[in-house]
Amino acid sequence: MAGSHGRSVRRRTFVLGATAAAGTTALAGTARAAAFGWSDDGSNYVVDTGAHLVFKVSKTNGDLTSLVYRGTEYQGYGGMNSHIESGLGSSTVSVKQSGTTILVSVAHGTLRHHYAARSGENNVYLWTEKADTSVSATRYILRVREGLFRNDEPDSYTYAPTTVEASDVFAKSDGQTRSKHYSGLRVMDYDYVGWSGGGVGLWIVRSNHEKASGGPFYRSLLRHQSADGGGLYEILYYGQNQTEAQRFGLQGPYVIALTDGGAPSSSLFPGTLTTSWADSLGMPGYVGASGRGRVAGVGISGRNTAYPYTVGIANSAAQYWGSARASDGYFSIGGVLPGTYTLTVFKGELAVYTGSVTVTAGGTTTLNTIAIPSSNDPGNASAIWRIGDWNGTPSGFKNADLMTYAHPSDVRAAAWTGNVVIGDNETASFPCYLWKDVNSGILVYFRLTAAQAAAAHTLRIGVTTAYANGRPQVTVNDAWTSAIPSPPTQPSTRSLTNGSYRGNNHTFTYSVPASAWKTDAGQYNVLRIDVVSGSGTTGYLSAGTAIDAIDLLA
């Protein structure tokens, strides 16, 4: 298939609206499904799938101007159409029919966008080809009329009139926060997003994201809803909290799917969808199944079986991933464009192995068992104490789960301050994020034996991302203070306040001399962790960092 990839363990998570609201009756004068075909109404190409779906594409700019399902118009809120970005503007738009397929193509500068319909299907297939940065980001926004679906999920800013941050984070009257950024899901966690109610389901089934950036753990906009309607997103490239350079080329298909209320067909899911019918459509940059290959690994040894493992392959042109089988680490990644890729094995979200693999068209590259060296997993090191787990995420820390779908100021968040005592539920007591202007200077109390206090030890602090170059400086017993570490490379945009802890995992190490410890075994040693940086502003936009794990090595 075009742009497919395989996963040995498939997740079929989706975002579901609660109930349908009033206003789902047909609009006067809307088109109803008839024979498969297309027409020209002067302003739009009108495509009838011959099922229950009729849609229109503007001949001027390539916007989707109408989406009628069973006589009801679903397209449009706030007087806006559905489109790439905020609309491409003046474009060249063409249409052609090839047997049971209709293709509408849009050319805008170096960008190409395509809509395809199949006879008898209630689906719109989309591809987007981006050749350069003349369009800053690449996302398709399906704008849905108000009153059709009700939703108050955490990733929605319905009923949230107060602005908390920038122009995209809001608060309800009860103190809960909402934003279109708060998806709560990584790319690998979902196949489709949308709403269902009143006997209708409206979904976007995502593409395989081979030309996107950020890898399997990237979090971005999925949907939002406000007083005047809702939006569903397919993010093909987004700069917010991005760790990778932008990739270029044809991306897709992704699918607008309408159903009788149920989930979209699993045959449309990335890694499952076959589009051999698109081979003859002549889309520049299109690569069919015969021009793609596969990577398969017989297993991964040296795993900690308490954690899921993911295998990703990536180069400057494409990215793919697959889950490793829990029993033996077997993985298979299909639909891969030919080329040489960096292969990375992730424990949770922490890279613990890197290698190289070459994929050829029509072939399968089979890899022998990948052995993860014990030293590659920081969790294997013997520690006097440890806060959290080395898995590349702040999971288990205070407020960690909430932060993927809420702002740090949310009323549901536990206090970001408070000291921590080793042996007293230390991970759940330690905040997942530290900021210079909010909770810098947190104290960790711990005891050492006489033998431990007589020796120097290495302290490690693992972080998953940072904002405004925030990084930790440590002080032990007010007797020894570390140097200020250099900041690692991290995304330059917001992260901690828009639902993402994912950046570039980095470990800071500090060599604490024996002279810093208290020699009385009954006394607490006190570790203070400060966030240092000259960047950032105030509050939750001051310099900050997200924590993966902290430990004192034996």
Backbone hydrogen bonds, N-H to C=O, Kabsch-Sander energy under -0.5 kcal/mol:
donor,donor_aa,acceptor,acceptor_aa,energy
3,G,1,M,-0.5
4,S,1,M,-0.8
8,S,323,S,-0.5
13,T,189,D,-0.6
15,V,192,Y,-0.6
16,L,14,F,-0.5
18,A,150,R,-1.0
19,T,150,R,-0.6
21,A,148,L,-0.5
27,L,71,G,-1.0
30,T,27,L,-1.6
37,G,48,D,-2.2
39,S,46,V,-2.1
41,D,39,S,-0.5
41,D,44,N,-2.1
45,Y,57,V,-2.7
46,V,39,S,-3.0
46,V,44,N,-0.6
47,V,45,Y,-0.6
47,V,55,F,-3.3
48,D,37,G,-3.0
48,D,46,V,-0.5
49,T,47,V,-0.6
49,T,53,L,-2.4
54,V,68,V,-2.4
55,F,47,V,-2.4
56,K,66,S,-2.0
57,V,45,Y,-2.2
58,S,63,D,-2.8
59,K,43,S,-2.8
62,G,58,S,-1.3
64,L,82,S,-3.0
65,T,56,K,-1.7
65,T,63,D,-0.8
66,S,56,K,-1.1
68,V,54,V,-3.1
69,Y,67,L,-0.6
69,Y,72,T,-2.5
70,R,52,H,-2.5
72,T,69,Y,-1.9
74,Y,67,L,-2.9
75,Q,67,L,-0.6
76,G,143,R,-3.0
77,Y,80,M,-0.8
78,G,228,D,-0.6
80,M,77,Y,-1.8
82,S,64,L,-2.1
83,H,141,I,-1.4
85,E,139,R,-3.1
87,G,84,I,-2.6
91,S,60,T,-2.9
92,T,107,A,-2.6
93,V,59,K,-0.5
93,V,91,S,-0.6
94,S,105,S,-2.5
96,K,103,L,-1.9
98,S,101,T,-3.3
101,T,98,S,-1.3
102,I,117,A,-2.3
103,L,96,K,-2.9
104,V,115,Y,-3.2
105,S,94,S,-2.5
105,S,103,L,-0.5
106,V,113,H,-3.3
107,A,92,T,-2.7
108,H,111,L,-2.8
111,L,108,H,-2.5
112,R,129,E,-2.4
113,H,106,V,-2.4
114,H,127,W,-2.7
115,Y,104,V,-2.8
116,A,125,Y,-2.8
117,A,102,I,-2.2
119,S,100,T,-2.3
120,G,49,T,-3.6
121,E,118,R,-2.0
124,V,256,I,-2.4
125,Y,116,A,-2.7
126,L,254,Y,-3.0
127,W,114,H,-1.7
128,T,251,Q,-2.5
129,E,112,R,-3.7
130,K,128,T,-0.5
130,K,249,G,-1.5
135,V,132,D,-0.6
136,S,134,S,-0.5
138,T,237,Y,-2.1
140,Y,234,E,-2.4
141,I,83,H,-2.6
141,I,139,R,-0.5
142,L,140,Y,-0.6
142,L,232,L,-3.1
143,R,141,I,-0.8
144,V,142,L,-0.6
144,V,230,G,-3.5
145,R,74,Y,-2.2
146,E,228,D,-0.5
148,L,145,R,-0.8
150,R,19,T,-2.7
156,S,153,E,-2.0
157,Y,225,Q,-0.6
160,A,157,Y,-1.1
162,T,171,A,-1.7
164,V,169,V,-3.1
165,E,169,V,-1.3
168,D,165,E,-1.3
169,V,165,E,-1.4
170,F,178,R,-3.1
171,A,162,T,-2.7
172,K,176,Q,-3.3
175,G,172,K,-1.7
178,R,170,F,-2.6
180,K,168,D,-0.5
182,Y,179,S,-1.3
183,S,181,H,-1.9
184,G,404,T,-1.3
187,V,218,Y,-1.7
188,M,216,P,-2.2
189,D,186,R,-1.7
190,Y,187,V,-1.2
191,D,13,T,-1.5
192,Y,13,T,-0.9
193,V,204,I,-2.0
194,G,15,V,-0.6
195,W,202,L,-2.2
197,G,200,V,-2.4
200,V,197,G,-1.1
201,G,259,T,-1.7
202,L,195,W,-2.6
203,W,257,A,-2.4
204,I,193,V,-2.7
205,V,203,W,-0.5
205,V,255,V,-3.0
206,R,191,D,-2.0
206,R,204,I,-0.6
208,N,3,G,-0.6
212,A,209,H,-0.9
218,Y,215,G,-1.3
222,L,180,K,-0.7
224,H,231,G,-2.1
226,S,229,G,-3.3
229,G,226,S,-1.6
230,G,144,V,-2.2
231,G,224,H,-2.7
232,L,142,L,-2.1
233,Y,222,L,-2.7
234,E,140,Y,-1.8
236,L,138,T,-2.5
236,L,234,E,-0.7
237,Y,138,T,-2.4
242,Q,239,G,-1.6
247,R,211,K,-0.5
249,G,130,K,-2.4
251,Q,128,T,-3.1
254,Y,126,L,-2.0
255,V,205,V,-2.2
256,I,124,V,-2.9
257,A,203,W,-2.2
257,A,255,V,-0.7
258,L,122,N,-2.3
259,T,201,G,-2.4
268,L,265,S,-2.1
269,F,266,S,-1.3
272,T,269,F,-2.3
273,L,269,F,-2.6
278,A,275,T,-2.3
279,D,276,S,-1.5
281,L,278,A,-1.7
286,Y,283,M,-1.9
291,G,288,G,-1.4
292,R,289,A,-1.7
293,G,336,V,-2.9
294,R,363,G,-2.1
295,V,333,I,-2.6
296,A,365,T,-2.6
297,G,331,F,-2.5
298,V,367,L,-2.1
300,I,328,D,-1.9
301,S,370,I,-2.7
305,T,303,R,-0.8
307,Y,304,N,-2.2
310,T,346,F,-1.8
311,V,322,G,-2.9
312,G,310,T,-0.5
312,G,344,T,-2.8
313,I,320,Y,-2.4
314,A,342,T,-1.7
315,N,318,A,-2.4
319,Q,210,E,-1.1
320,Y,313,I,-2.5
322,G,311,V,-2.2
324,A,309,Y,-2.8
325,R,330,Y,-3.2
329,G,325,R,-2.7
331,F,297,G,-1.7
333,I,295,V,-3.1
336,V,293,G,-2.7
339,G,359,V,-2.1
341,Y,357,V,-3.3
342,T,314,A,-2.6
343,L,341,Y,-0.5
343,L,355,G,-2.1
344,T,312,G,-3.1
345,V,353,Y,-2.5
346,F,310,T,-3.2
346,F,344,T,-0.5
347,K,350,L,-2.9
348,G,308,P,-2.9
348,G,346,F,-0.7
349,E,347,K,-0.8
349,E,391,N,-3.4
350,L,347,K,-2.5
351,A,349,E,-0.6
352,V,345,V,-2.9
353,Y,345,V,-1.0
355,G,343,L,-2.5
357,V,341,Y,-2.3
359,V,339,G,-3.0
362,G,292,R,-3.1
363,G,360,T,-1.6
365,T,294,R,-3.2
366,T,364,T,-0.8
367,L,296,A,-3.0
367,L,365,T,-0.5
370,I,299,G,-2.4
371,A,369,T,-0.6
372,I,301,S,-2.2
372,I,370,I,-0.6
376,N,373,P,-1.8
377,D,374,S,-1.2
380,N,377,D,-2.3
381,A,378,P,-1.2
384,I,552,L,-3.1
385,W,552,L,-1.0
387,I,550,I,-3.6
388,G,386,R,-0.5
389,D,548,D,-0.5
391,N,389,D,-1.7
397,F,394,P,-2.1
398,K,427,T,-0.8
398,K,430,F,-2.6
400,A,397,F,-2.0
403,M,399,N,-1.7
404,T,401,D,-1.1
405,Y,402,L,-2.0
410,D,407,H,-2.3
411,V,175,G,-1.9
413,A,410,D,-1.8
420,V,443,L,-2.7
422,I,445,Y,-2.8
424,D,421,V,-2.1
429,S,425,N,-1.2
430,F,426,E,-1.1
430,F,427,T,-0.8
432,C,398,K,-2.3
434,L,545,T,-2.5
436,K,543,A,-3.0
438,V,435,W,-0.7
439,N,435,W,-1.2
440,S,435,W,-0.9
441,G,529,I,-2.3
442,I,439,N,-0.7
442,I,529,I,-1.0
444,V,527,L,-2.7
445,Y,420,V,-3.0
446,F,525,N,-2.0
453,A,449,T,-2.5
454,A,450,A,-0.8
455,A,452,Q,-1.4
457,H,512,V,-2.1
459,L,457,H,-0.5
459,L,510,Y,-2.9
460,R,551,D,-2.8
461,I,508,F,-2.5
462,G,549,A,-3.4
463,V,506,H,-3.1
464,T,546,A,-1.7
465,T,546,A,-0.6
467,Y,544,G,-2.7
470,G,467,Y,-1.4
471,R,532,V,-1.3
473,Q,530,D,-2.7
475,T,528,R,-2.1
476,V,480,W,-2.8
477,N,475,T,-0.5
477,N,526,V,-3.1
479,A,476,V,-2.7
480,W,476,V,-1.4
482,S,474,V,-2.9
498,N,495,S,-1.4
500,S,495,S,-1.9
503,G,464,T,-1.4
503,G,501,Y,-0.5
505,N,503,G,-0.7
506,H,463,V,-2.3
508,F,461,I,-3.0
508,F,506,H,-0.5
510,Y,459,L,-2.5
512,V,457,H,-2.7
512,V,510,Y,-0.9
516,A,513,P,-1.9
517,W,514,A,-1.3
521,A,519,T,-0.7
523,Q,520,D,-2.1
525,N,446,F,-4.1
527,L,444,V,-2.9
527,L,525,N,-0.5
528,R,475,T,-3.1
528,R,526,V,-0.5
529,I,442,I,-2.3
530,D,473,Q,-3.0
530,D,528,R,-0.6
532,V,471,R,-2.7
532,V,530,D,-0.6
535,S,468,A,-0.6
537,T,541,L,-2.3
541,L,538,T,-2.1
542,S,539,G,-1.8
543,A,535,S,-0.7
544,G,467,Y,-1.8
545,T,434,L,-2.3
546,A,465,T,-1.9
547,I,432,C,-2.7
548,D,462,G,-3.3
549,A,462,G,-1.0
550,I,387,I,-2.3
551,D,460,R,-2.1
552,L,385,W,-2.1
553,L,458,T,-2.8
553,L,551,D,-0.6
554,A,382,S,-2.1
